[in-house]
Amino acid sequence: MSARAAEREAIARDLHDTFFQSIQGLLLRFHTATSKLQPEHPAREMFEDVLKESDDVMAEGRDLLVDLHATTSRLKDLPTALADYGEQMRENRSSNFTVAVNGMVRPLHPIIFEELSRIGKEAIGNAFRHATARSIEAELNYEPDELRMRIRDDGSGIDANVLKGGHRDGHLGLPSMRARAKNIGAHLDLWSRSGMGTEIEVRVPASLAYSSAQNGDSQDKPRRFSGGTM
């Protein structure tokens, strides 16, 4: 876990100090060249559209960089990790975000915690970035025989062609989530319809998910973290 955290920090630094800085420099030059074109030039509108799309791509990259900087801590439980990430994503956005917990919060095996955290953050990030959802919820159910994590939103849903193909062109989020679930012996289901929102559920057997360590902060009452609206 320490090695993974150190590796993520190194990657984040490299991306920030080299890749993103270089891309921003290229976009600035592209913007300058576009501004020199006459307003009636047939290529200007196309270039301006590309620049707008590049702003969205850079914003998505910055969000991912923030997540990459957030190193995994064994002192955090999964609800808190998802709540913290949701609050970061909610900044300057109008979506409402909550985390609901049912059952006693139990310490997880470190690798299970790591992979579920990554799956949850990917699903939450997708809901904020792509779904234009008004409401996003993470639900964690600590049950005797399994741990269930659900991420749901009321957004635009996933296009049927994307569901059929298994991923968006140029995006590996869905395949990555499925691979992470498979690697830890979990079962992942996804439900979505265009305009009807999306729900992702991950189920992990208790024998794999729960650590034998005791968590002094565990509690058996339902909990809810609310991000409110902005």
N, C-alpha and C positions, 0 to 999 in steps of 0.2 A: 504494500500500500504506500509506503514511504517512497519507494522507487517510482511508482506511478505518479505520485504527486509531484516529485521533482522533475520527472520527464514532462509533465503537462506545463509546469512553470517555465521550463526551458523552451518548449515549443511556443508558448504564449509570448515570451520575450522576443523570440526570433520573428514571429509573425508581426508583432507590433513594430519592432525596430527596423525590419527590412521589407517584408512583403507588403504590408499595408502602406508603409511610407512610400514605397516605389509606385504602388497602384495609384495613390493619391496624387503623386507627381505626374503620372501619365494622364490622369483625368483632368488635372489642371491645364496641361498643355492642350489636350483635346478640347476643353472648354474655350481656351483662348483662341484656338484655330476656328472653332465654330462661330465665335462672336465676330470674327472678321468677314464671315460670309454675308452677303447682302440678304435682307429679310425675304426677298422674293426668290432667292436661290433654291432650286428644287431639293437640294440635299440638306438644307439647314433644318427643316422640320424633322427629318429622319434622325439627324445627329442630336437634336435636342431631346427627342424621345429616348435615344440611347443613353444620354446623360442622366435623364430622370431614372431610368432603370438601374443605372450604375449606382445612383444614390441609394436605392433600395438594397442593392447587393452589398454595398459598404455598410449600411446600417445592420443588415443581417450578420455580416462578418464581425462587426463590433460587439453585437450581442453574444455571438459564439465565443469571442475573445474574453468577454467578461466571465462567461461560464468556465472557460478553460483556466482562468486565473483563480477561480474558486476551488481551492484544493479540498479534497475529501478529509473530513475529520471524524475519528471514531467517537468523539464526544457528542456529535450531533446524531439525533435520531432521524429516521427517514422523513417523518412529517415536517420537522423543522427545516431539513435540507430543502424540501420541495417548497415550503412556505417562503424561505429566504430567496430562493431563485425566482419564484413567482413575483415577489415584491420588486426584485430587480427588473424583471421584464415589464412590470406594470407601469414603471416610470414613464411619464409623458404619453401614456395610452389611456383610453377611456374604459377598458374592459374591467369587469369585476372578477376578482380571484379569491377562492376560498380553498382551504384544506380541511376535510372532515376525517375524523379518526373514530373507528368503532372497535371496541375491545381494548385489552391491556397492551400498551405499547411495549414491545419486547426488543431487546438488543438483537441485531442481525449478524450473521456471519459477515465478516468484512467484505468479501468478494460479492456476496449477495447484495449487501448495502450499496457497494460501488456500482454494480450493474443496474439495479433497480433505480438508483438515483439518476444514472445516465439516461435510462429509458424514460423515466418520468420527466426529466428536464427537456428531452427531445420532444416529447408529446406536448408539454406545456409551451415550449418555444414555438412549435408549429402552430398551436392555437392562437398565440399572440401575433405571430408574423403573417400567417397566411389565411387564417379562418375568418378574420374580422368579427370575432365573437364578442358578444356583450357579456357573457358569463362563462367562466372557466372554473372547473372544480376538480381537485384531486381528492380521491377518497381512498383511505387505507383501512382494510379490515383485517385485524389480527385475530384469526380464528384458530381453534385447537389443532385442526388438521392442515391448515394452509394459510398463507398470507396472500391477500388479494389487493392489488393496486389498480384503481380505475382513474383515468383522466378523461373528462368529458367536457364538451363545449357546445354552444348553441349557434355555431358559426355557419359558414357557407358549405361545409362538408367537403368531401374529397370527390373529385371527378371520377365517374365510373371507369374511364379509360386508365386513370392512374391506379385505381384499385385492381383492375384487371392485370395491368402490367407490373404492379408491385412497387412502383416508385415513380416520382416525377422526373422528367428529363433534367439531368444535371444535379439531382438531389438524391442522397443516399440515406435519408433519415429513416424511412420505413424498413428497408432491408437491414439497416444497422440495428434497429430495435428488435427485429425478429432474430437476428444473429445473437444479440446479447442475451435474449430470453432463452434461446436454445442452448447457449453455452453454460447456463446455470441450471439447466433442467426445468425451466419454467415453461408455461404455456401462455401464448399471447393470442388474444382475439381482437379484431378490429371491426367496428360497425360504423358505417357512414353512408349518408345519402346527400346528394347535392341539395344545398339549402336547408338541410335538416340537422346539421351538426355532426360531430364525430365522437366516438367513445372507444377508448383502448383499455383493455383489461389484461393484467398479467397475474397469473396464479403460480405460486411457488409452494411446493409441499413443505409442511412444517419441519420435517426432518432435515431439509436442506436450508431453510430460511433462518430458523431461530438459533441464536448462539446459546450456549449453556450458561454464559455469564449472566449475572443478575443486574438489572438496571434499577438503580435507586430512584429514578425519576418516573418509573412506569406507573400507570394508573389505569383503572378499569372503567372510568367514565368516558363517554364520548367527548371528543375535543373538536373544536372548529377554529381554524385560523382564518380571519376575514381580511381581505385586502381592501375592501370598500371600492369606491369609484373615485375617479379623478375628474 
